Amino acid sequence: MMSSHAEPEVLLEKVGRAGVITMNRPKVLNALNLTMIQQIYPQLKKWESDNETDIVIIKGAGDKAFCAGGDIRAVTEAGKVGDSLAQDFFHEEYILNNAIGSYRKPYIALIDGITMGGGVGLSVHGRFRVATEKTLFAMPETAIGLFPDVGGGYFLPRLQGKLGLFLALTGFRLKGRDVQRAGVATHFVESKKIPDLQKELVDLKSPSAEDVSRVLDSYQSQSSLDAEKPFILKKHLSDIDRLFSASSVEGIVKNLKTDGSEFAKKQTETLSKMSPTSLKITLKQLQAGASLSLQDVLVMEYRLSQACMRGYDFYEGVRAVLVDKDQNPKWNPSTLEEVSDQMVEHCFSSLGEKDLTL
């Protein structure tokens, strides 16, 4: 057992009329575990209906990360031995994602640092997401035999053109101001101004979303860092739209190979390292998610999470990337061609009474 004076993994504080959530595991980049989810969710619900609370701010402790993702190593360990964490983690996490997406009060995520996977789920569905020059965003799940979950099927296809699909399949990392330019963040504020910004937000008197917006806009207008640098993907956006518009992963790979540009070659190489099953599930997930509500997307993603827990690649991906760190996963099936439409279809099938209900 942990000693009684151990630091709490998440801090839930009232500061004035603001509820402030701080992910407090800086040594592991504020990775999100089930205990944290089970503390955040009821507190969010309480603040939502509490007349003394006007806004919610969520942030990460330390100077490196907002939240680098879910504690999926624990999830795969549970999956191997049939422990219920393999269901509970995704189940509770997606319920929290939905609560954030439908929150009735201004919800402000200060994503000042690494924000990936589960960390994206804690921020992107909220009304305001503030990036800084330290923000590093990615949905890197296809590299570990998973898929961009936590509502990725909802927010990714709603980014400009095929940008979301590109980010989903390749796990491409966006930094700083580019996180806002891509549409993942709503604002960009220099990291050193974040403490003042937070103080000003906390001091607002019964603010509306518009009041919060005005404060964020004013801090953004005082943040000129990197403003002159173009969006890193700007020159590639039309290529991304063209190359990633095929209706199958094989079609996308064929487009990239035919194109033959440096950029296309790089993406071909990246995709060749990803789980073929994950790539196919992800494409279908985003195609379907484009016209679904966040709730329906999360129901679909819960089915997919359980398919990954029943499968092989998720365990192998976590082994290769997070445990042994040899970065050499042996996927099964090992080629796109071997992943049949039927296999993909099966991952999306209903779990009956075990389906997620929101």
Secondary structure, DSSP 8 states (H G I E B T S, - for coil): ---TTS--SEEEEEETTEEEEEE--GGGTT-B-HHHHHHHHHHHHHHHH-TT--EEEEEESSSSEEE--B-HHHHHHHHHHT-THHHHHHHHHHHHHHHHHT-SS-EEEEE-SEEETHHHHTTTTSSEEEE-TT-EEE--GGGGT----TTHHHHGGGSSTTHHHHHHHH---EETHHHHHTTS-SEE--GGGHHHHHHHHHH-SS--HHHHHHHHHHHHHT--TTTTS--TTGGGHHHHHHHTTSSSHHHHHHHHHHH--HHHHHHHHHHHHS-HHHHHHHHHHHHHHTTS-HHHHHHHHHHHHHHHHHSSHHHHHHIIIIIS-------SS-SGGGS-HHHHHHHTS--GGGS---
